[in-house]
Amino acid sequence: MDLPGIVHRAGGALLGTLQHVRIPGVGQASVTDDPATSARRWRAVTVLRDQAAVGTPEAPPPPLDRFGDRIEVRLTAAPADRGTELAARFRGTPSEAEIGELRAALREAKQLLEVGEVLRVDPQPHGQRKPTPQGAALEGMTEQAPKEGVL
């Protein structure tokens, strides 16, 4: 039995489960929508850059450009003169994994445009985590976080 591997997968599964937790008065995550509604939902980030620096719907910024014609891209002015809203959605019916990839790509595009690089959690500045059950669970959550948008 591979205990670290089991705990690693459990950490990723826990993060996915936490996405479905509803706290009264706080709102509801889009992941609780039915799959057809969720697939057509626009996913968006606000980029603190002028629209001309972000790109165009025909030529979206990296890494959104790797999706090609599979996605629609929308660029609009963000409210209160706070840059540009960069939004994307799939043209067809995507899988959950593809939706996670799109969400991660939007966040990476925002970071590339604002900072010039994609910020990473790993490797840890203090070294590798010890091979404990808690460390393995944290590794699983860290691996799943870019697709789920939380940690």
C-alpha positions as CSV (number, residue, x, y, z in Angstrom):
1,M,0.0,0.0,0.0
2,D,1.4,3.4,-1.0
3,L,0.2,5.6,2.0
4,P,1.7,8.9,0.7
5,G,0.0,8.4,-2.7
6,I,-3.3,7.7,-1.0
7,V,-3.1,10.7,1.2
8,H,-1.9,12.9,-1.8
9,R,-5.1,11.9,-3.8
10,A,-7.2,12.4,-0.7
11,G,-5.9,16.0,-0.3
12,G,-6.9,16.8,-3.9
13,A,-10.3,15.2,-3.4
14,L,-10.8,17.2,-0.2
15,L,-10.2,20.4,-2.1
16,G,-12.7,19.4,-4.7
17,T,-15.3,18.6,-2.0
18,L,-14.7,21.9,-0.3
19,Q,-15.7,23.7,-3.5
20,H,-19.2,22.3,-3.0
21,V,-19.6,23.5,0.6
22,R,-22.3,26.2,1.0
23,I,-22.1,28.7,3.8
24,P,-25.5,30.5,4.3
25,G,-25.3,34.1,3.2
26,V,-21.9,33.7,1.5
27,G,-23.1,32.7,-2.0
28,Q,-22.7,29.8,-4.2
29,A,-19.8,28.5,-6.3
30,S,-20.4,27.9,-10.0
31,V,-19.3,24.3,-9.6
32,T,-22.7,23.5,-8.1
33,D,-24.4,24.3,-11.4
34,D,-25.6,21.5,-13.7
35,P,-22.9,20.5,-16.2
36,A,-24.7,22.1,-19.2
37,T,-25.0,25.5,-17.5
38,S,-21.5,25.3,-16.1
39,A,-20.0,24.5,-19.5
40,R,-21.5,27.6,-21.1
41,R,-20.4,29.9,-18.2
42,W,-17.9,32.7,-18.9
43,R,-14.9,32.5,-16.7
44,A,-13.2,35.9,-16.2
45,V,-10.3,37.7,-14.5
46,T,-9.6,41.4,-14.2
47,V,-6.2,42.4,-15.5
48,L,-4.7,45.7,-14.4
49,R,-3.7,46.6,-17.9
50,D,-5.2,48.6,-20.8
51,Q,-7.2,46.6,-23.2
52,A,-4.7,47.2,-26.0
53,A,-1.9,45.5,-23.9
54,V,-4.1,42.5,-23.1
55,G,-4.8,41.4,-26.7
56,T,-7.8,40.9,-28.9
57,P,-10.5,38.2,-29.0
58,E,-8.9,36.9,-32.2
59,A,-5.4,36.9,-30.6
60,P,-5.8,36.2,-26.9
61,P,-2.8,36.4,-24.6
62,P,-0.7,33.3,-23.7
63,P,-1.6,30.7,-22.4
64,L,-5.2,31.2,-23.6
65,D,-3.9,31.2,-27.2
66,R,-3.2,27.4,-26.9
67,F,-6.9,26.7,-26.8
68,G,-7.3,28.1,-30.4
69,D,-10.9,28.0,-31.8
70,R,-12.1,25.8,-28.9
71,I,-12.8,29.0,-26.8
72,E,-14.5,32.3,-27.2
73,V,-12.7,35.3,-25.7
74,R,-14.2,38.6,-24.6
75,L,-12.3,41.7,-23.6
76,T,-14.2,44.6,-21.9
77,A,-13.3,47.6,-19.7
78,A,-13.3,46.6,-16.1
79,P,-15.6,48.6,-13.8
80,A,-14.3,51.8,-12.1
81,D,-11.4,52.1,-14.5
82,R,-9.6,49.1,-13.0
83,G,-8.1,47.7,-16.3
84,T,-9.6,45.0,-18.5
85,E,-11.9,42.1,-17.9
86,L,-10.6,39.1,-19.7
87,A,-13.2,36.4,-20.1
88,A,-13.3,33.0,-21.9
89,R,-15.7,30.1,-22.4
90,F,-15.7,26.9,-24.5
91,R,-17.6,26.8,-27.7
92,G,-18.7,23.2,-27.3
93,T,-19.3,21.1,-24.2
94,P,-16.0,20.7,-22.3
95,S,-15.1,18.1,-19.6
96,E,-14.5,19.1,-16.0
97,A,-10.7,18.8,-16.6
98,E,-10.9,21.2,-19.6
99,I,-12.8,23.7,-17.5
100,G,-10.1,23.5,-14.8
101,E,-7.4,24.0,-17.5
102,L,-9.3,27.1,-18.8
103,R,-9.5,28.6,-15.2
104,A,-5.8,27.9,-14.7
105,A,-5.0,29.5,-18.1
106,L,-7.0,32.7,-17.2
107,R,-5.1,33.1,-13.9
108,E,-1.8,32.4,-15.6
109,A,-2.6,35.0,-18.3
110,K,-3.4,37.6,-15.6
111,Q,-0.1,36.9,-13.9
112,L,1.9,37.1,-17.1
113,L,0.3,40.4,-18.1
114,E,0.6,42.0,-14.7
115,V,3.8,40.6,-13.3
116,G,5.6,39.1,-16.3
117,E,5.8,35.6,-14.8
118,V,3.6,32.9,-13.4
119,L,3.9,32.6,-9.7
120,R,4.3,29.1,-8.3
121,V,3.8,27.6,-4.8
122,D,6.5,24.9,-5.4
123,P,9.3,24.5,-4.8
124,Q,9.1,25.6,-1.2
125,P,11.7,28.2,-0.2
126,H,12.5,26.2,2.9
127,G,13.0,22.9,1.1
128,Q,10.9,19.8,0.5
129,R,8.0,18.9,2.7
130,K,8.5,15.9,5.0
131,P,6.8,12.7,3.7
132,T,4.1,12.8,6.4
133,P,0.4,12.3,5.8
134,Q,-0.3,16.0,6.3
135,G,2.5,16.9,3.9
136,A,1.1,14.5,1.3
137,A,-2.4,15.9,1.7
138,L,-1.1,19.4,1.3
139,E,0.8,18.3,-1.9
140,G,-2.4,17.0,-3.3
141,M,-4.3,20.2,-2.6
142,T,-1.4,22.3,-4.0
143,E,-1.5,20.2,-7.2
144,Q,-5.3,20.6,-7.7
145,A,-5.5,24.3,-6.6
146,P,-4.7,25.9,-10.0
147,K,-7.7,24.2,-11.6
148,E,-10.1,24.8,-8.8
149,G,-9.0,28.3,-8.0
150,V,-8.7,27.9,-4.2
151,L,-6.3,26.8,-1.6
